[in-house]
């Protein structure tokens, strides 16, 4: 925290990240020593060495994979930085943001999902779909699919609000486009995730185009 030189801060973060890489208990330990509260300052644009920001985002993403740490990460104010990085021009930070946001969507409770959506989770995941990064795509599809499933289970007579939001944002079209462009191999796990996302969105209303088939044909 108090290191005046980015190189020193980076090495300190690397050391702490190595501790958190062990298992969930080690990641919880990082939260207990107060590291999560330090992350927003390290993630601010222009805060210093981008490698510091990348390592800090890795720590945040790891924490978001642990269900009991989703709320502490939200309370620390880390999510806005991940949402912003998801649409940024730095590919490495965008991947880390995609990983963290997908982890949050998978590990969160229905109540926490509502807060994540308020902070821009759906918009960020949709933007990552548009980015055309095949490395990010499977994790984003998993996060979006989990958010859609949680929305369905928590839905009332008004229907799945997450699916309606995803539809309005154009997520369905972007998933179909990714498949049509050959960014997902037919036998890959991601193809099943893509199909599940489209089916969840379609279930919220009559959105499928007549003659649609799955998978969609590859673009010429």
MITORLO-171267 format. One record per atom (N, C-alpha, C): x, y, z. Coordinates in steps of 0.2 Angstrom, whole numbers, padded with zeros to 4 digits, always signed. Example, Ala and Ser with C-alpha at 12.3 -4.5 7.8 and 13.67 -1.06 7.14 Angstrom:
% residues 2
+0066-0028+0039+0062-0022+0039+0066-0016+0039+0064-0011+0035+0068-0005+0036+0064+0000+0039
***
This chain:
% residues 220
+0004-0006+0000+0000+0000+0000+0004+0006+0000+0009+0006+0004+0013+0013+0005+0020+0013+0001+0021+0008-0003+0027+0008-0008+0027+0013-0013+0032+0018-0013+0032+0023-0017+0034+0021-0025+0036+0015-0026+0039+0013-0032+0034+0008-0035+0032+0009-0041+0027+0004-0044+0030-0003-0044+0037-0004-0045+0040-0010-0045+0040-0014-0039+0040-0010-0033+0040-0013-0027+0032-0015-0025+0028-0011-0027+0021-0013-0027+0019-0019-0031+0022-0019-0037+0020-0025-0041+0023-0031-0038+0029-0031-0035+0032-0037-0032+0028-0039-0026+0025-0034-0022+0021-0036-0016+0015-0039-0018+0012-0036-0024+0005-0039-0026+0006-0046-0029+0012-0047-0032+0014-0054-0035+0014-0059-0029+0017-0057-0024+0018-0061-0018+0011-0063-0015+0007-0058-0014+0000-0059-0011-0004-0063-0016-0004-0062-0022-0007-0066-0027-0005-0073-0027+0001-0074-0026+0004-0081-0026+0000-0085-0020+0000-0081-0014-0004-0084-0008-0011-0086-0010-0014-0081-0013-0021-0082-0015-0022-0088-0020-0017-0089-0024-0018-0094-0029-0018-0102-0027-0017-0102-0020-0017-0109-0017-0024-0112-0017-0029-0110-0014-0036-0112-0014-0040-0107-0011-0047-0109-0010-0052-0103-0008-0050-0101-0001-0047-0105+0003-0045-0103+0010-0040-0098+0010-0035-0098+0005-0030-0094+0005-0032-0087+0002-0037-0088-0003-0040-0081-0006-0044-0078-0001-0048-0081+0004-0051-0078+0009-0046-0075+0014-0040-0078+0015-0035-0074+0019-0033-0068+0016-0033-0067+0010-0031-0060+0007-0036-0055+0009-0043-0057+0009-0048-0053+0011-0047-0051+0018-0045-0056+0022-0045-0054+0030-0039-0050+0031-0034-0049+0027-0029-0045+0029-0030-0038+0026-0036-0037+0022-0038-0030+0020-0036-0029+0013-0034-0034+0009-0031-0032+0002-0037-0030-0002-0043-0032-0001-0048-0030-0006-0050-0023-0006-0049-0020+0000-0050-0013+0001-0045-0008-0003-0039-0011-0004-0034-0008-0007-0035-0008-0015-0038-0013-0018-0039-0014-0025-0041-0008-0029-0047-0004-0027-0049+0001-0031-0044+0006-0033-0040+0008-0028-0035+0013-0029-0029+0010-0034-0028+0004-0034-0023+0001-0039-0026+0000-0046-0033+0000-0046-0036-0001-0053-0038+0006-0056-0038+0011-0053-0040+0018-0056-0035+0019-0062-0039+0022-0067-0035+0024-0073-0029+0029-0071-0023+0027-0074-0018+0032-0072-0015+0031-0066-0017+0026-0062-0014+0025-0055-0007+0023-0055-0004+0021-0061+0003+0019-0061+0004+0013-0066+0009+0009-0065+0011+0004-0069+0005-0001-0071+0003-0002-0077-0002-0006-0079-0002-0013-0077+0005-0015-0076+0005-0022-0073+0003-0023-0066+0003-0017-0062+0000-0017-0056-0007-0018-0056-0010-0014-0061-0018-0015-0062-0020-0022-0064-0016-0025-0069-0017-0031-0071-0017-0036-0065-0012-0036-0061-0011-0040-0055-0017-0039-0050-0018-0033-0049-0024-0031-0044-0030-0034-0047-0031-0034-0054-0038-0037-0057-0038-0044-0056-0032-0047-0057-0031-0055-0056-0034-0056-0049-0031-0053-0044-0033-0054-0037-0041-0053-0036-0044-0048-0039-0051-0047-0038-0055-0052-0042-0052-0054-0048-0056-0060-0051-0056-0066-0047-0050-0068-0044-0049-0074-0040-0054-0074-0034-0055-0068-0031-0059-0067-0025-0066-0068-0027-0068-0066-0033-0075-0066-0036-0077-0073-0037-0072-0078-0038-0074-0085-0039-0076-0088-0032-0075-0085-0027-0077-0088-0020-0083-0085-0018-0088-0089-0017-0095-0086-0015-0095-0081-0010-0092-0083-0004-0092-0079+0002-0088-0072+0001-0084-0071-0004-0081-0065-0005-0084-0061-0011-0089-0063-0014-0093-0058-0019-0095-0052-0015-0098-0053-0009-0101-0047-0006-0095-0042-0004-0090-0045+0000-0084-0040+0001-0081-0037-0005-0081-0040-0011-0078-0037-0017-0083-0031-0019-0089-0032-0018-0094-0027-0020-0094-0021-0015-0093-0023-0009-0092-0018-0004-0086-0014-0004-0081-0017-0007-0074-0013-0008-0075-0008-0014-0080-0009-0018-0080-0004-0024-0076-0006-0030-0075-0013-0030-0070-0015-0036-0074-0016-0043-0080-0017-0042-0084-0019-0049-0084-0014-0054-0084-0007-0052-0084-0002-0058-0078-0002-0062-0072-0004-0059-0066-0005-0063-0066-0010-0067-0069-0016-0065-0069-0022-0070-0074-0020-0076-0080-0017-0074-0085-0015-0079-0081-0011-0085-0077-0006-0082-0074-0001-0086-0069-0004-0091-0065-0009-0088-0060-0012-0091-0063-0017-0097-0069-0019-0096-0072-0024-0101-0073-0021-0108-0073-0014-0108-0074-0011-0114-0068-0006-0116-0062-0008-0112-0056-0004-0113-0052-0007-0119-0047-0003-0121-0043-0005-0126-0037-0010-0125-0036-0011-0118-0030-0016-0116-0033-0023-0116-0030-0027-0120-0033-0034-0121-0032-0038-0115-0026-0037-0111-0025-0041-0105-0030-0039-0100-0031-0033-0099-0035-0031-0094-0042-0033-0095-0044-0033-0102-0051-0035-0104-0052-0042-0102-0047-0046-0103-0048-0053-0102-0048-0054-0094-0044-0051-0090-0045-0051-0083-0052-0049-0081-0054-0044-0084-0061-0041-0082-0066-0046-0084-0066-0049-0090-0070-0054-0092-0070-0060-0087-0065-0062-0085-0064-0068-0080-0067-0066-0073-0066-0060-0071-0069-0058-0065-0076-0057-0065-0079-0054-0070-0086-0053-0071-0090-0060-0072-0087-0064-0076-0090-0071-0076-0090-0075-0070-0084-0074-0066-0084-0077-0059-0090-0075-0055-0090-0068-0055-0095-0065-0051-0102-0067-0052-0104-0068-0059-0110-0070-0061-0112-0077-0059-0107-0082-0059-0107-0089-0057-0108-0089-0049-0104-0086-0046-0104-0087-0038-0109-0083-0034-0112-0078-0037-0116-0073-0033-0123-0076-0031-0126-0073-0026-0133-0075-0024-0138-0071-0029-0144-0073-0029-0149-0069-0033-0149-0062-0031-0149-0060-0024-0148-0053-0022-0142-0050-0024-0137-0053-0024-0130-0050-0027-0131-0049-0034-0134-0053-0038-0135-0053-0045-0138-0046-0046-0143-0044-0043-0147-0038-0044-0142-0032-0043-0138-0032-0038-0133-0027-0037-0128-0027-0043-0126-0033-0045-0121-0033-0051-0124-0030-0057-0130-0032-0058-0134-0029-0064-0134-0021-0064-0135-0019-0058-0135-0011-0057-0129-0008-0059-0123-0012-0057-0117-0009-0059-0114-0010-0066-0119-0014-0070-0117-0014-0077-0114-0021-0079-0116-0026-0075-0113-0033-0077-0116-0035-0084-0122-0035-0085-0125-0037-0092-0122-0033-0098-0121-0027-0097-0118-0022-0102-0111-0024-0104-0107-0026-0098-0100-0028-0099-0099-0034-0102-0103-0039-0100-0103-0046-0103-0105-0045-0111-0110-0041-0112-0112-0041-0119-0106-0037-0123-0103-0032-0120-0098-0029-0124-0092-0034-0125-0091-0038-0120-0085-0043-0121-0087-0048-0127-0093-0050-0127-0096-0054-0133-0094-0051-0140-0095-0044-0140-0094-0040-0146-0086-0040-0148-0082-0040-0143-0075-0039-0144-0072-0044-0148-0074-0050-0149-0072-0055-0154-0065-0058-0151-0064-0059-0145-0059-0062-0142-0061-0069-0140-0058-0074-0144-0060-0081-0143-0058-0084-0137-0053-0081-0134-0050-0083-0127-0055-0081-0122-0058-0076-0122-0063-0073-0117-0070-0076-0118-0072-0078-0124-0078-0080-0126-0081-0085-0121-0078-0091-0120-0081-0096-0116-0082-0094-0109-0078-0090-0106-0079-0088-0099-0085-0083-0099-0086-0079-0104-0091-0074-0104-0098-0078-0105-0098-0083-0109-0104-0087-0110-0106-0090-0104-0101-0093-0100-0103-0096-0094-0106-0091-0089-0103-0085-0088-0105-0080-0084-0112-0078-0086-0113-0077-0092-0120-0074-0095-0125-0080-0094-0123-0086-0095-0128-0092-0094-0130-0093-0087-0125-0092-0083-0127-0092-0075-0131-0087-0073-0130-0081-0076-0134-0075-0074-0141-0076-0076-0142-0079-0082-0149-0080-0085-0152-0085-0081-0149-0091-0079-0152-0096-0076-0154-0093-0069-0150-0089-0065-0152-0086-0059-0158-0082-0060-0158-0078-0065-0164-0074-0067-0170-0078-0068-0170-0083-0071-0176-0088-0072-0178-0090-0066-0174-0093-0061-0176-0096-0055-0179-0091-0050-0176-0085-0051-0179-0079-0047-0185-0075-0050-0187-0077-0056-0192-0073-0059-0199-0074-0056-0202-0069-0057-0209-0068-0055-0214-0068-0061-0220-0066-0060-0224-0066-0066-0222-0061-0071-0217-0057-0069-0214-0052-0074-0209-0056-0079-0208-0062-0077-0203-0066-0082-0196-0064-0080-0191-0067-0084-0184-0067-0082-0181-0060-0084-0180-0056-0079-0178-0049-0081-0171-0049-0084-0167-0054-0082-0160-0054-0085-0160-0056-0092-0165-0060-0094-0166-0062-0101-0168-0056-0105-0173-0053-0102-0176-0047-0106-0170-0041-0107-0166-0041-0102-0161-0036-0102-0155-0038-0108-0154-0045-0107-0149-0047-0112-0152-0047-0119-0158-0048-0120-0161-0047-0127-0161-0040-0129-0162-0035-0125-0162-0028-0126-0155-0026-0128-0150-0029-0125-0143-0027-0126-0140-0030-0133-0144-0034-0136-0142-0038-0142-0137-0044-0140-0137-0046-0134-0133-0052-0133-0134-0058-0137-0141-0059-0139-0142-0065-0143-0139-0065-0150-0140-0059-0153-0137-0058-0159-0129-0059-0159-0126-0056-0154-0119-0057-0153-0116-0064-0152-0120-0068-0149-0119-0075-0148-0119-0079-0155-0125-0077-0158-0126-0081-0165-0120-0078-0169-0118-0072-0169-0113-0070-0174-0106-0073-0172-0105-0074-0166-0099-0077-0164-0098-0085-0167-0104-0088-0166-0104-0095-0169-0104-0095-0177-0107-0090-0180-0107-0090-0187-0100-0088-0190-0096-0084-0186-0090-0083-0188-0084-0088-0186-0087-0094-0184-0082-0099-0182-0078-0098-0176-0080-0094-0172-0076-0092-0166-0077-0098-0160-0082-0102-0161-0083-0108-0157-0083-0114-0161-0079-0119-0159-0079-0126-0162-0085-0129-0161-0088-0133-0166-0094-0136-0165-0094-0141-0159-0089-0145-0158-0089-0149-0152-0087-0147-0146-0085-0140-0145-0082-0137-0139-0088-0136-0134-0086-0136-0128-0090-0135-0122-0094-0128-0123-0090-0123-0126-0093-0116-0127-0099-0116-0131-0099-0121-0136-0105-0122-0141-0111-0123-0137-0111-0128-0132-0116-0129-0127-0118-0123-0123-0113-0119-0121-0115-0113-0117-0118-0108-0121-0116-0108-0128-0119-0103-0132-0126-0105-0133-0128-0111-0135-0134-0113-0136-0139-0112-0130-0136-0113-0124-0140-0112-0118-0142-0105-0117-0137-0100-0118-0138-0093-0118-0144-0091-0123-0144-0093-0129-0149-0091-0134-0156-0094-0132-0156-0100-0129-0162-0103-0127-0165-0100-0121-0161-0098-0117-0163-0094-0111-0166-0087-0113-0163-0084-0118-0166-0077-0120-0172-0078-0124-0172-0083-0128-0178-0085-0132-0184-0086-0128-0183-0089-0122-0188-0091-0118-0192-0085-0115-0189-0079-0115-0192-0074-0112-0197-0070-0117-0197-0073-0124-0202-0070-0128-0201-0072-0135-0205-0071-0140-0205-0073-0147-0200-0070-0151-0193-0071-0150-0188-0068-0153-0184-0072-0158-0185-0078-0159-0182-0082-0164-0185-0080-0171-0180-0080-0175-0182-0079-0182-0184-0085-0186-0190-0085-0190-0192-0091-0193-0187-0094-0197-0186-0100-0196-0181-0104-0200-0174-0105-0196-0174-0102-0190-0168-0102-0186-0166-0109-0185-0160-0111-0185-0158-0118-0183-0151-0117-0179-0150-0122-0175-0144-0122-0171-0139-0128-0173-0133-0127-0174-0130-0120-0174-0131-0116-0180-0131-0110-0180-0132-0106-0186-0127-0107-0191-0128-0106-0197-0123-0108-0202-0117-0103-0202-0111-0106-0204-0105-0102-0204-0106-0096-0209-0103-0090-0207-0103-0085-0212-0099-0086-0218-0100-0084-0224-0096-0085-0230-0089-0082-0229
***
